[in-house]
Amino acid sequence: MVGGRLLSIETGNVAKQASGSVMARYGDTVVLVAAVSAQNERQGVDFLPLTIQYQEKFYAAGKIPGGFFKREGRPTEFETLSSRLIDRPLRPLFPDNYFFETQVIATVLSADQQNYPDTLALIGASASLAISDVPFKGPVGGVRVGRINGEFVINPTYSQMVESELNLIVAGTREAVTMVEAGARELPEEVMADAIAFGHKEIVRIVEIQEELQRLVSPVKRIFETPVPTEAEKQMEGDVRAVATEMIRAVNTTPEKHLRQKALDNVFHEMVKRFDDETGSKKEFITHVCSEIEKEDLRRLILKEKKRVDGRSLNEVRPITCQIGFLPRTHGSALFTRGETQSIVVTTLGTSSDEQRIDALEGESTRRFMLHYNFPPYSVGEAKMLRGPGRREVGHGALAERALAPVIPGDEKFPYTLRIVSEITESNGSSSMATVCGSTLSLMDAGVPISAPVSGIAMGLIKEGEEIIILSDILGVEDHLGDMDFKVAGTGKGVTALQMDIKISGVNREIMSKALAQAKEGRLFILKKMLESIPAPRESISVLAPRIITIKIHPDKIREVIGPGGKMIRSIVEQTGAKIDIEDDGTVKIASADSAACDNAIKIIRDLTQEAQVGKIYLGTVRKIMDFGAFVEIFPGTDGLVHISQLAEQRVNRVEDVVKEGDKVMVKVLEIDRQGKIRLSRKDAMGETEKKK
């Protein structure tokens, strides 16, 4: 039992030709996970070619996909994020130099729309690898942790999550936590650390379940040994180290990223030129040795000399500059620069018709706050094919969006759809956290009344034996050669988002708490710098943004505004140029950058939907003459009868003697009967008008 529900993992019935496969079930949510690793090593690669694919089938929830083709299409954002979620804790647990093509596919076959399938897929992926022949150093467990009424909850359901102030996913081995992904409503660092520890206790039980399954299956693991260097390679490595170590050490402290990389490339080229043979067969080995020297020296510099590549102290944040209103025609914009990382962030305000509509297994929903992250190749000085956003871009955007979501005002306070776009123009360490900071500034420039500004920072870790160094505001090279990437975002009050990836076996509670405390110090420093440029959101939105005015009408009057086939509402839009959205409860949102257009649209809608009031005098138009009286339209779509006896004080023989069709007349509402018929009086209206004179 996990979180009060049965977790089951079975194998041997489905997908038996895979290297390892399991059916994982939690409640009525079922995920099939199959893992396959090629038998032949992939040539010409020096990395683990691991592919994780999480996919949801609409039939799992008894639904048919929308669209023309009526089948599942490209991965949704949730599927992409879930694939990353599974990949991150698994990848570090493969042996070094394991270059066999490996694929793990997790398919959601049944969804009860209460239990999240992503953490179940993570458990299934670990179990499928554990019972395969792959030399996987798992197993790994994963849980979601919520916090409801001050109490932690393991694997809260969809309905419980609505009330939760925390959405934390923790993954880890029996010994330690290896991955964290969280969104929170400004929770203190100590609470976050407690939640991670709480989740890890349950992870240990999940790991034990997988270990029991592994014992029952008794898989024969393939023999894989790290290649042992030959005597010739050992000799060459010694020769290269003797020459290259001091050369690399001399350029390793070059502060500027591209100058440093160019100098290193020159050293690498010089070593290849000096030690490679005529066939060029040793180039890859020599380059690898030089890369190892670079890594060892950088780690030595931090651990022994307490110095960093750019000369900063261990907890020092790079110089920060902020420019507000960076672009002239946007609703809100900012340029945020931190060292060699830079982002242009733009906020656009729209109406409810701009909301994103999502059709997912748990049901249909809309999304009024979106954050999109773009990482063009020029940001790192590269020339590559410009394609659509990949998994990394989707993941970074989701992290920044999660960080800002708790401070976005509700629809009742700020009835706008918000889209933020972050264009990374330079990158050397934590462009996702630069996006968080730039997004806050952009929102404030747009006049969005956020509840609190949010800042973010990326932390690093260097661990050798018992010696531990935590770094604030890490560079790209420190991320690449370090042991941890730990991103923390939040307000002055507490944490709103957290993401941690580990390259070593894991981190304990002590390291986690220390990293969170140092991150808080850095976050608050960055936040102070941000607020120097704009201390609070602007008092009003940009003149270029649509003004949204909300009015209420009786739900029965909605059809009057829409008209047959939408004829009336289209007419209003054409007349005024305003954008109009009507909700089922009678809420009408009128949007236009032109205030006069809004006023005009409101007047038309008010005229269409107003209701006659007994005793009130109206200036109406005679629409039809009858023998017994005249029908007068008191406002568009509403008319009443003035009986011939109510036309004047004196006796009237013919209606035409007093009024004609098209005449403007003052009338008073005498009565509205149960059928809604209105009885009017011209005589009483004239009498009251005379009295006022």
C-alpha positions as CSV (number, residue, x, y, z in Angstrom):
1,M,0.0,0.0,0.0
2,V,1.3,3.4,-1.0
3,G,-0.6,6.5,0.1
4,G,-3.5,4.2,1.2
5,R,-3.8,2.6,-2.3
6,L,-2.5,-0.6,-3.7
7,L,0.6,-0.4,-6.0
8,S,1.2,-3.5,-8.1
9,I,3.9,-4.3,-10.5
10,E,3.6,-7.5,-12.6
11,T,5.7,-9.0,-15.5
12,G,5.7,-12.0,-17.7
13,N,2.3,-11.5,-19.4
14,V,2.6,-8.6,-21.8
15,A,5.5,-7.4,-24.1
16,K,7.6,-10.5,-23.5
17,Q,10.1,-9.8,-26.3
18,A,11.3,-6.6,-24.7
19,S,14.5,-6.7,-22.6
20,G,12.2,-6.0,-19.7
21,S,8.5,-5.0,-19.3
22,V,6.0,-4.5,-16.5
23,M,2.4,-3.6,-16.0
24,A,2.3,-1.0,-13.2
25,R,-1.1,-0.3,-11.6
26,Y,-2.2,2.2,-9.0
27,G,-6.0,2.4,-8.4
28,D,-7.5,1.9,-11.8
29,T,-4.6,3.7,-13.6
30,V,-2.4,1.2,-15.5
31,V,0.8,1.9,-17.3
32,L,2.7,-0.5,-19.5
33,V,6.4,0.1,-19.6
34,A,8.8,-1.7,-21.9
35,A,12.6,-1.3,-22.0
36,V,14.9,-2.5,-24.8
37,S,18.7,-2.1,-25.0
38,A,20.5,-3.0,-28.2
39,Q,23.0,-5.9,-28.1
40,N,25.6,-4.1,-30.2
41,E,27.3,-0.9,-29.0
42,R,26.5,2.2,-31.0
43,Q,29.7,3.3,-32.8
44,G,31.0,6.8,-32.9
45,V,29.2,8.1,-29.8
46,D,30.6,9.0,-26.4
47,F,27.3,9.4,-24.5
48,L,24.4,7.2,-23.4
49,P,21.9,7.0,-26.3
50,L,18.9,6.7,-24.0
51,T,15.4,7.6,-25.2
52,I,12.4,7.8,-22.8
53,Q,9.0,8.1,-24.3
54,Y,5.9,8.6,-22.2
55,Q,2.6,8.4,-24.1
56,E,-1.1,8.7,-23.2
57,K,-3.8,6.9,-25.1
58,F,-7.2,8.6,-25.1
59,Y,-9.0,5.2,-24.9
60,A,-7.4,4.9,-21.4
61,A,-10.1,7.4,-20.2
62,G,-12.8,6.2,-22.6
63,K,-12.3,9.2,-24.9
64,I,-11.9,9.6,-28.7
65,P,-9.2,12.2,-29.7
66,G,-10.4,15.4,-31.4
67,G,-9.2,16.7,-34.7
68,F,-9.6,15.5,-38.2
69,F,-7.6,12.3,-37.9
70,K,-9.1,11.1,-34.6
71,R,-5.9,9.6,-33.4
72,E,-3.2,10.7,-31.0
73,G,-0.7,13.2,-32.6
74,R,2.5,14.7,-31.5
75,P,3.4,14.5,-27.8
76,T,1.5,17.0,-25.6
77,E,3.3,19.3,-23.2
78,F,2.4,16.9,-20.3
79,E,3.8,13.9,-22.2
80,T,7.0,15.8,-23.0
81,L,7.4,16.9,-19.3
82,S,6.7,13.3,-18.1
83,S,9.3,11.9,-20.5
84,R,11.9,14.3,-19.0
85,L,10.7,13.4,-15.5
86,I,11.4,9.7,-16.1
87,D,14.7,10.3,-17.9
88,R,16.4,12.5,-15.3
89,P,16.6,10.1,-12.3
90,L,17.3,7.1,-14.6
91,R,20.1,8.4,-16.7
92,P,22.8,8.8,-14.0
93,L,22.3,5.1,-13.0
94,F,23.7,3.6,-16.1
95,P,27.4,2.6,-16.2
96,D,30.0,5.0,-17.6
97,N,30.9,4.2,-21.1
98,Y,27.6,2.4,-21.7
99,F,26.9,3.3,-25.3
100,F,24.2,0.9,-26.2
101,E,21.0,2.3,-27.8
102,T,18.4,2.1,-25.0
103,Q,14.7,2.9,-25.2
104,V,12.0,2.9,-22.6
105,I,8.4,3.4,-23.7
106,A,5.7,4.0,-21.1
107,T,2.1,3.8,-22.3
108,V,-0.9,4.8,-20.3
109,L,-3.5,2.1,-21.0
110,S,-6.0,2.9,-18.3
111,A,-6.6,6.2,-16.5
112,D,-9.0,6.5,-13.5
113,Q,-8.8,10.3,-13.7
114,Q,-7.8,10.4,-10.0
115,N,-4.3,8.9,-9.8
116,Y,-1.5,10.6,-11.7
117,P,0.1,8.3,-14.2
118,D,3.5,10.1,-14.5
119,T,5.0,8.8,-11.2
120,L,3.6,5.4,-11.9
121,A,5.4,5.4,-15.2
122,L,8.6,6.4,-13.5
123,I,8.3,3.4,-11.2
124,G,7.5,1.1,-14.1
125,A,10.5,2.4,-16.1
126,S,12.8,1.6,-13.2
127,A,11.2,-1.9,-12.7
128,S,11.5,-2.8,-16.4
129,L,15.2,-1.9,-16.4
130,A,15.7,-3.7,-13.1
131,I,14.4,-7.0,-14.5
132,S,16.1,-6.6,-17.8
133,D,19.6,-7.7,-18.8
134,V,20.7,-4.0,-18.7
135,P,23.4,-3.3,-16.1
136,F,21.2,-0.6,-14.5
137,K,22.3,0.5,-11.1
138,G,18.7,1.0,-9.8
139,P,16.0,0.5,-8.8
140,V,14.5,4.0,-8.4
141,G,11.2,5.0,-6.8
142,G,9.1,8.1,-7.2
143,V,6.2,9.7,-5.4
144,R,4.2,12.9,-5.5
145,V,3.9,14.8,-2.3
146,G,1.1,17.3,-1.5
147,R,0.5,19.5,1.5
148,I,-3.1,19.9,2.6
149,N,-4.1,21.8,5.8
150,G,-0.5,21.7,6.9
151,E,-0.2,17.9,6.5
152,F,1.9,16.1,3.9
153,V,0.1,13.7,1.6
154,I,1.6,10.9,-0.5
155,N,0.3,10.7,-4.1
156,P,-2.7,13.1,-3.7
157,T,-5.4,12.6,-6.3
158,Y,-6.4,15.2,-8.9
159,S,-9.2,16.4,-6.7
160,Q,-7.0,16.7,-3.6
161,M,-4.3,18.5,-5.6
162,V,-6.7,21.4,-6.1
163,E,-6.5,22.1,-2.3
164,S,-2.8,21.4,-2.0
165,E,-0.2,24.2,-1.5
166,L,2.5,21.9,-2.8
167,N,3.0,19.7,-5.9
168,L,6.3,17.9,-5.3
169,I,7.7,14.9,-7.2
170,V,10.6,13.2,-5.6
171,A,12.6,10.3,-7.1
172,G,15.5,8.5,-5.6
173,T,17.3,5.2,-4.7
174,R,17.2,3.5,-1.4
175,E,20.1,5.6,-0.2
176,A,19.3,9.1,-1.4
177,V,17.2,11.5,-3.4
178,T,18.3,11.9,-7.0
179,M,15.6,14.1,-8.6
180,V,13.2,16.8,-7.4
181,E,10.5,18.7,-9.3
182,A,8.2,21.0,-7.4
183,G,5.7,23.9,-7.5
184,A,4.6,25.5,-4.3
185,R,2.6,28.4,-2.9
186,E,5.5,30.4,-1.3
187,L,6.5,27.7,1.2
188,P,9.5,28.1,3.5
189,E,12.7,26.3,2.7
190,E,12.4,24.1,5.8
191,V,9.0,22.9,4.7
192,M,10.4,22.0,1.3
193,A,13.2,20.0,2.9
194,D,10.8,18.2,5.2
195,A,8.5,17.3,2.2
196,I,11.5,15.9,0.3
197,A,12.5,13.8,3.3
198,F,8.9,12.7,3.8
199,G,8.7,11.5,0.2
200,H,12.0,9.6,0.3
201,K,10.7,7.4,3.2
202,E,8.0,6.2,0.9
203,I,10.5,5.8,-2.0
204,V,12.5,3.3,0.1
205,R,9.4,1.1,0.3
206,I,8.8,1.3,-3.4
207,V,12.4,0.4,-4.1
208,E,12.0,-2.7,-1.9
209,I,9.0,-3.8,-3.9
210,Q,11.1,-3.6,-7.1
211,E,14.0,-5.4,-5.5
212,E,11.6,-8.2,-4.5
213,L,10.3,-8.4,-8.2
214,Q,14.0,-8.5,-9.4
215,R,14.7,-11.4,-7.0
216,L,11.7,-13.3,-8.3
217,V,12.6,-12.8,-12.0
218,S,16.4,-13.3,-11.4
219,P,17.5,-11.6,-14.6
220,V,20.9,-12.4,-16.1
221,K,22.6,-9.1,-16.5
222,R,24.8,-8.7,-19.5
223,I,28.5,-8.6,-18.8
224,F,29.7,-5.0,-19.3
225,E,33.1,-3.9,-18.2
226,T,34.5,-0.4,-18.5
227,P,37.3,-0.6,-21.2
228,V,40.7,-0.9,-19.6
229,P,43.4,1.3,-21.3
230,T,46.2,-0.6,-23.0
231,E,49.8,0.0,-21.9
232,A,50.2,2.2,-25.0
233,E,47.2,4.3,-24.0
234,K,48.5,4.6,-20.4
235,Q,51.8,5.8,-21.7
236,M,50.1,8.2,-24.1
237,E,47.9,9.5,-21.3
238,G,50.9,10.1,-19.1
239,D,52.7,12.0,-21.9
240,V,49.6,14.1,-22.6
241,R,49.1,14.9,-18.9
242,A,52.7,15.9,-18.5
243,V,52.4,18.5,-21.2
244,A,48.8,19.6,-21.1
245,T,48.1,19.9,-17.4
246,E,49.8,23.2,-16.8
247,M,48.6,24.6,-20.2
248,I,45.0,23.8,-19.3
249,R,45.4,25.1,-15.8
250,A,46.7,28.4,-17.2
251,V,43.5,29.0,-19.3
252,N,40.9,27.5,-16.9
253,T,40.5,30.7,-15.0
254,T,39.8,32.8,-18.1
255,P,36.5,34.6,-17.1
256,E,35.0,35.1,-20.5
257,K,33.3,32.0,-21.8
258,H,34.2,32.0,-25.5
259,L,37.8,33.2,-24.9
260,R,38.3,30.4,-22.4
261,Q,36.8,27.8,-24.8
262,K,38.9,29.0,-27.7
263,A,42.0,28.8,-25.6
264,L,41.1,25.2,-24.5
265,D,40.4,24.2,-28.1
266,N,43.8,25.5,-29.0
267,V,45.4,23.3,-26.3
268,F,43.4,20.3,-27.3
269,H,44.4,20.9,-31.0
270,E,48.1,21.2,-30.0
271,M,48.0,17.9,-28.0
272,V,46.4,16.1,-30.9
273,K,49.0,17.6,-33.3
274,R,51.8,16.6,-31.0
275,F,50.8,13.1,-29.9
276,D,48.5,11.6,-32.6
277,D,49.9,9.3,-35.3
278,E,49.6,9.8,-39.0
279,T,46.3,7.8,-39.2
280,G,44.6,10.2,-36.8
281,S,43.3,7.2,-34.8
282,K,44.3,8.6,-31.4
283,K,42.5,11.9,-31.7
284,E,39.4,10.8,-29.8
285,F,41.5,9.3,-26.9
286,I,43.8,12.4,-26.6
287,T,40.8,14.8,-26.6
288,H,39.1,12.6,-23.9
289,V,42.3,12.9,-21.7
290,C,42.4,16.6,-22.2
291,S,38.7,16.9,-21.2
292,E,39.4,14.8,-18.0
293,I,42.3,17.2,-17.1
294,E,40.0,20.2,-17.6
295,K,37.3,18.6,-15.3
296,E,39.8,17.6,-12.6
297,D,41.5,21.0,-12.6
298,L,38.2,22.9,-12.3
299,R,37.0,20.7,-9.5
300,R,40.4,21.0,-7.8
301,L,40.3,24.8,-8.1
302,I,36.9,24.9,-6.3
303,L,37.6,22.3,-3.7
304,K,41.2,23.2,-2.8
305,E,41.6,26.8,-3.7
306,K,37.9,27.9,-3.2
307,K,38.1,29.7,-6.6
308,R,35.9,29.7,-9.6
309,V,36.5,30.0,-13.3
310,D,35.4,33.7,-13.3
311,G,37.1,34.6,-10.1
312,R,33.9,34.8,-7.9
313,S,33.6,33.6,-4.4
314,L,31.5,30.4,-3.8
315,N,28.3,32.2,-2.9
316,E,28.7,35.3,-5.1
317,V,26.1,36.2,-7.8
318,R,27.3,37.6,-11.1
319,P,26.6,41.3,-12.0
320,I,22.9,41.9,-12.8
321,T,21.3,44.6,-15.0
322,C,17.6,45.1,-15.6
323,Q,16.0,47.2,-18.3
324,I,12.2,47.8,-18.1
325,G,10.1,48.7,-21.1
326,F,12.7,47.3,-23.5
327,L,10.4,47.1,-26.5
328,P,8.2,50.0,-27.7
329,R,5.0,48.3,-29.0
330,T,4.6,45.4,-26.5
331,H,2.3,45.3,-23.5
332,G,5.2,44.7,-21.1
333,S,8.9,43.9,-21.7
334,A,12.2,43.6,-19.9
335,L,15.8,42.8,-20.6
336,F,17.4,40.8,-17.8
337,T,21.1,40.2,-17.8
338,R,23.1,38.2,-15.3
339,G,26.7,37.8,-16.2
340,E,26.8,36.1,-19.6
341,T,23.2,35.0,-19.4
342,Q,20.5,37.2,-20.9
343,S,16.8,37.1,-21.7
344,I,14.4,39.4,-23.5
345,V,11.0,38.7,-21.9
346,V,7.7,39.9,-23.3
347,T,4.2,39.9,-21.7
348,T,1.1,40.0,-23.8
349,L,-2.4,40.6,-22.4
350,G,-5.4,39.0,-24.1
351,T,-9.0,38.1,-23.5
352,S,-10.7,34.9,-22.5
353,S,-11.0,33.8,-26.1
354,D,-7.1,33.6,-26.2
355,E,-7.1,31.0,-23.4
356,Q,-5.5,27.7,-24.3
357,R,-7.9,24.8,-24.4
358,I,-6.5,21.5,-23.3
359,D,-8.0,18.0,-23.9
360,A,-6.3,15.6,-21.6
361,L,-7.0,12.2,-19.9
362,E,-8.2,14.0,-16.7
363,G,-10.7,16.0,-18.8
364,E,-11.0,19.2,-20.7
365,S,-9.7,22.5,-19.2
366,T,-8.5,26.0,-20.1
367,R,-5.3,27.8,-19.3
368,R,-5.2,31.6,-19.0
369,F,-1.5,31.8,-18.1
370,M,1.2,30.6,-20.4
371,L,5.0,30.9,-20.4
372,H,7.0,29.9,-23.5
373,Y,10.8,29.7,-23.6
374,N,12.9,29.9,-26.7
375,F,16.6,29.0,-26.9
376,P,18.0,30.0,-30.3
377,P,21.5,28.6,-31.3
378,Y,23.1,32.1,-31.5
379,S,22.6,32.4,-27.7
380,V,25.6,30.1,-27.3
381,G,27.5,31.2,-30.4
382,E,26.4,28.3,-32.5
383,A,24.9,28.0,-36.0
384,K,22.3,25.2,-36.1
385,M,19.0,24.4,-37.8
386,L,16.3,26.5,-36.2
387,R,13.5,24.0,-35.2
388,G,10.5,24.0,-33.0
389,P,10.8,23.8,-29.2
390,G,12.4,20.6,-28.0
391,R,12.1,18.8,-24.7
392,R,14.6,21.2,-23.0
393,E,12.7,24.3,-24.1
394,V,9.4,22.9,-23.0
395,G,10.9,21.8,-19.6
396,H,12.5,25.2,-18.9
397,G,9.3,27.1,-19.9
398,A,7.2,24.8,-17.6
399,L,9.6,25.4,-14.7
400,A,9.5,29.2,-15.0
401,E,5.7,29.1,-15.5
402,R,5.4,27.0,-12.3
403,A,7.5,29.5,-10.4
404,L,5.3,32.4,-11.4
405,A,1.8,30.8,-11.3
406,P,1.2,31.3,-7.5
407,V,1.6,35.2,-7.9
408,I,-0.6,35.6,-11.0
409,P,-3.8,37.4,-10.0
410,G,-7.1,35.6,-10.4
411,D,-9.6,36.1,-13.2
412,E,-12.0,38.0,-10.9
413,K,-9.3,40.6,-10.1
414,F,-7.5,40.7,-13.5
415,P,-9.7,39.3,-16.3
416,Y,-6.9,38.9,-18.8
417,T,-5.2,35.9,-20.5
418,L,-1.5,36.2,-20.1
419,R,1.3,34.9,-22.3
420,I,4.9,35.4,-21.5
421,V,7.7,34.6,-24.0
422,S,11.3,34.4,-23.0
423,E,13.9,34.8,-25.8
424,I,17.3,33.7,-24.5
425,T,19.8,35.9,-26.3
426,E,22.9,34.8,-24.3
427,S,23.5,31.7,-22.2
428,N,26.2,30.8,-19.8
429,G,24.3,29.2,-16.8
430,S,20.7,29.0,-15.8
431,S,18.7,30.7,-18.5
432,S,15.5,29.2,-17.0
433,M,16.1,31.3,-13.8
434,A,16.9,34.3,-15.9
435,T,13.5,33.7,-17.5
436,V,11.9,33.7,-14.1
437,C,13.5,37.0,-13.2
438,G,12.8,38.6,-16.6
439,S,9.2,37.4,-16.5
440,T,8.6,39.1,-13.2
441,L,10.0,42.4,-14.5
442,S,7.9,42.1,-17.7
443,L,4.7,41.4,-15.8
444,M,5.3,44.4,-13.6
445,D,6.0,46.6,-16.7
446,A,2.7,45.4,-18.2
447,G,0.9,46.5,-15.1
448,V,-0.1,43.0,-14.0
449,P,-0.9,43.2,-10.2
450,I,1.1,40.2,-9.2
451,S,0.9,39.4,-5.5
452,A,4.7,39.4,-5.1
453,P,7.8,39.5,-7.3
454,V,9.6,36.2,-8.0
455,S,13.4,35.6,-8.5
456,G,15.3,32.5,-9.2
457,I,18.8,31.1,-8.9
458,A,20.7,27.9,-9.9
459,M,22.9,26.2,-7.4
460,G,25.7,23.7,-8.0
461,L,27.6,21.0,-6.0
462,I,31.1,19.7,-6.1
463,K,31.5,16.5,-3.9
464,E,34.7,14.6,-3.4
465,G,34.5,12.0,-0.6
466,E,33.3,13.9,2.5
467,E,34.3,17.3,1.1
468,I,31.3,19.3,-0.2
469,I,31.2,22.7,-1.9
470,I,27.9,24.4,-2.8
471,L,28.1,27.0,-5.5
472,S,25.6,29.9,-6.1
473,D,24.6,31.1,-9.6
474,I,26.5,28.4,-11.5
475,L,28.1,28.8,-14.9
476,G,27.5,26.5,-17.8
477,V,30.9,24.7,-17.2
478,E,30.2,24.3,-13.5
479,D,26.9,22.7,-14.4
480,H,28.6,20.4,-16.9
481,L,31.5,19.3,-14.7
482,G,29.7,19.5,-11.3
483,D,27.6,17.0,-9.5
484,M,24.2,18.8,-9.1
485,D,22.0,21.3,-10.8
486,F,19.6,22.7,-8.2
487,K,17.2,25.5,-9.3
488,V,15.2,27.4,-6.8
489,A,12.6,30.2,-7.4
490,G,10.4,32.1,-5.0
491,T,9.3,35.3,-3.4
492,G,10.6,37.0,-0.3
493,K,8.1,34.9,1.6
494,G,9.0,31.4,0.3
495,V,9.6,28.9,-2.5
496,T,7.4,28.7,-5.6
497,A,9.3,26.2,-7.7
498,L,12.2,23.8,-7.3
499,Q,14.1,21.5,-9.6
500,M,17.0,19.3,-8.8
501,D,19.1,16.9,-10.9
502,I,22.0,14.8,-9.5
503,K,24.8,13.2,-11.4
504,I,26.2,11.3,-8.4
505,S,24.4,8.6,-6.4
506,G,22.2,11.2,-4.5
507,V,22.2,13.8,-1.8
508,N,21.1,13.6,1.8
509,R,19.0,16.0,4.0
510,E,22.0,17.9,5.2
511,I,23.2,18.8,1.7
512,M,19.7,19.7,0.6
513,S,19.0,22.0,3.6
514,K,22.4,23.7,3.1
515,A,21.7,24.2,-0.6
516,L,18.2,25.6,0.0
517,A,19.6,28.1,2.7
518,Q,22.3,29.3,0.4
519,A,19.8,29.6,-2.5
520,K,17.5,31.7,-0.4
521,E,20.4,34.1,0.3
522,G,21.1,34.4,-3.5
523,R,17.4,34.7,-4.4
524,L,16.9,37.6,-2.1
525,F,20.0,39.4,-3.4
526,I,18.8,39.0,-7.0
527,L,15.3,40.2,-6.0
528,K,16.7,43.3,-4.4
529,K,18.5,44.1,-7.7
530,M,15.4,43.6,-9.7
531,L,13.3,45.9,-7.5
532,E,15.8,48.7,-8.0
533,S,14.6,48.9,-11.6
534,I,10.8,48.7,-10.9
535,P,9.7,48.5,-7.2
536,A,6.1,47.6,-8.0
537,P,3.7,46.8,-10.9
538,R,2.8,49.9,-12.9
539,E,-0.5,51.4,-11.8
540,S,-2.2,50.9,-15.2
541,I,-1.7,48.6,-18.1
542,S,-0.2,49.7,-21.4
543,V,-2.2,51.9,-23.7
544,L,-1.6,49.3,-26.4
545,A,-3.2,46.5,-24.3
546,P,-6.9,45.8,-24.5
547,R,-9.1,47.4,-21.8
548,I,-11.3,44.6,-20.5
549,I,-14.6,45.8,-18.8
550,T,-16.8,43.2,-17.1
551,I,-20.5,43.6,-16.8
552,K,-23.3,41.2,-15.7
553,I,-26.5,40.5,-17.5
554,H,-29.3,38.1,-16.7
555,P,-28.5,34.7,-18.2
556,D,-31.9,34.7,-19.9
557,K,-30.8,37.7,-21.9
558,I,-27.7,36.1,-23.3
559,R,-29.7,35.0,-26.4
560,E,-30.7,38.6,-27.0
561,V,-27.0,39.7,-27.2
562,I,-26.0,36.7,-29.3
563,G,-29.0,36.9,-31.6
564,P,-30.1,34.2,-34.1
565,G,-27.0,32.4,-35.5
566,G,-24.7,35.0,-33.7
567,K,-26.0,37.8,-35.9
568,M,-26.4,40.4,-33.1
569,I,-23.0,39.9,-31.4
570,R,-21.3,40.0,-34.8
571,S,-23.1,43.2,-35.5
572,I,-22.0,44.8,-32.2
573,V,-18.3,43.7,-32.9
574,E,-18.5,45.2,-36.4
575,Q,-20.1,48.5,-35.2
576,T,-17.7,49.1,-32.2
577,G,-14.5,47.1,-33.0
578,A,-14.5,45.7,-29.5
579,K,-14.0,42.0,-28.6
580,I,-16.8,40.4,-26.7
581,D,-16.9,37.2,-24.7
582,I,-20.0,35.9,-23.0
583,E,-20.0,33.3,-20.3
584,D,-23.0,31.0,-19.3
585,D,-23.5,32.8,-16.0
586,G,-24.2,36.1,-17.8
587,T,-20.7,37.6,-17.4
588,V,-19.8,39.7,-20.4
589,K,-16.3,40.8,-21.0
590,I,-15.8,43.7,-23.5
591,A,-12.2,44.3,-24.6
592,S,-10.7,47.0,-26.8
593,A,-7.6,49.3,-26.7
594,D,-10.1,52.1,-27.5
595,S,-12.1,53.1,-24.4
596,A,-14.8,54.7,-26.6
597,A,-15.3,51.4,-28.4
598,C,-15.8,49.7,-25.0
599,D,-18.3,52.3,-23.9
600,N,-20.2,52.0,-27.2
601,A,-20.4,48.2,-26.9
602,I,-21.5,48.4,-23.3
603,K,-24.3,50.8,-24.2
604,I,-25.6,48.5,-27.0
605,I,-25.5,45.5,-24.7
606,R,-27.2,47.4,-21.9
607,D,-29.9,48.5,-24.3
608,L,-30.4,45.0,-25.5
609,T,-30.6,43.4,-22.1
610,Q,-32.1,46.0,-19.9
611,E,-35.5,45.2,-18.3
612,A,-38.5,47.5,-18.0
613,Q,-39.2,48.8,-14.5
614,V,-42.7,49.6,-13.3
615,G,-43.1,53.3,-12.6
616,K,-40.1,54.4,-14.8
617,I,-40.5,56.8,-17.7
618,Y,-38.9,56.0,-21.0
619,L,-38.5,57.9,-24.3
620,G,-39.8,55.3,-26.8
621,T,-40.5,55.0,-30.5
622,V,-43.9,54.2,-31.9
623,R,-43.5,51.0,-33.9
624,K,-47.1,50.0,-34.7
625,I,-50.5,51.6,-34.7
626,M,-53.6,49.5,-33.9
627,D,-57.3,50.5,-33.4
628,F,-57.0,49.9,-29.7
629,G,-53.7,51.7,-29.1
630,A,-50.0,52.0,-30.1
631,F,-47.1,49.6,-29.5
632,V,-44.0,51.6,-28.3
633,E,-40.5,50.3,-28.2
634,I,-39.0,51.6,-25.0
635,F,-35.5,50.2,-25.8
636,P,-34.2,47.8,-28.4
637,G,-36.1,44.5,-28.4
638,T,-38.6,45.5,-25.8
639,D,-42.0,47.2,-26.5
640,G,-45.3,47.7,-24.7
641,L,-48.8,48.7,-25.4
642,V,-50.2,52.2,-24.8
643,H,-53.9,51.7,-24.8
644,I,-56.0,54.4,-26.6
645,S,-57.3,55.4,-23.1
646,Q,-53.7,56.1,-22.0
647,L,-52.7,58.3,-24.9
648,A,-54.0,61.7,-23.5
649,E,-56.0,63.3,-20.8
650,Q,-58.9,64.0,-23.1
651,R,-60.9,61.3,-25.0
652,V,-59.1,60.0,-28.1
653,N,-61.3,58.8,-31.0
654,R,-58.5,57.7,-33.4
655,V,-54.9,56.7,-32.3
656,E,-53.5,58.4,-35.4
657,D,-54.9,61.7,-34.1
658,V,-52.3,61.6,-31.3
659,V,-49.2,59.6,-32.5
660,K,-47.9,58.2,-35.8
661,E,-45.4,55.4,-36.5
662,G,-41.8,56.6,-35.9
663,D,-42.8,59.3,-33.4
664,K,-40.7,59.6,-30.2
665,V,-42.9,59.7,-27.2
666,M,-42.5,59.7,-23.4
667,V,-44.2,56.7,-21.7
668,K,-44.5,55.4,-18.2
669,V,-44.5,51.7,-17.3
670,L,-47.8,50.9,-15.5
671,E,-47.6,47.2,-15.2
672,I,-45.7,44.0,-16.3
673,D,-48.0,40.9,-16.2
674,R,-46.9,37.3,-15.7
675,Q,-46.4,36.8,-19.4
676,G,-44.0,39.7,-19.5
677,K,-46.4,42.0,-21.4
678,I,-45.8,45.6,-20.6
679,R,-48.7,48.2,-20.2
680,L,-47.6,51.8,-20.9
681,S,-49.1,55.2,-20.4
682,R,-48.4,58.4,-22.3
683,K,-50.9,60.3,-20.3
684,D,-49.2,59.6,-16.9
685,A,-45.7,60.3,-18.4
686,M,-46.8,63.7,-19.6
687,G,-48.5,64.5,-16.3
688,E,-45.3,63.7,-14.3
689,T,-43.2,65.7,-16.7
690,E,-45.5,68.7,-16.3
691,K,-45.2,68.4,-12.5
692,K,-41.4,68.5,-12.6
693,K,-41.5,71.7,-14.6
